[in-house]
Amino acid sequence: MSVKVTGLDNVLNNLQKLADNAKKLDGTHNVSFSELFTEAFMSKHTNQSSIEDFISEGGFVVNSAEDFKAIPDEEFDIHVKNNSDFDSWKEMYTKASKEYVIAKMKDGLQ
């Protein structure tokens, strides 16, 4: 008895696309806050729809990367804990990074 397997072209194409996407993600990349903290992510995990609104809701003024780095970790962690699903900025950043990578891996899949 023989079995005819069909539909593997789509699977093989998706596997190749995953491999291509993984190669694109390899290494270090500069990703903007708005790419990392999408509207969907922010709306799901906070009471704001943008990372900019979330930051300013905490009373922080950020006009540059240096401004953001100057925010005391403890103060920002308190803001994150009180206004999101996360206990710390590191936890929020890690979750957003993972979701970003997953989305990029899925780009172009059928």
Secondary structure, 3 states (H helix, E strand, C coil): CCCCCCCHHHHHHHHHHHHHHHHHHCCCCCCCHHHHCCHHHHHHHECCCCHHHHHHHCCCCCCCHHHHHHCCHHHHHHHHHHHECCCCHHHHHHHHHHHHHHHHHHCCCC
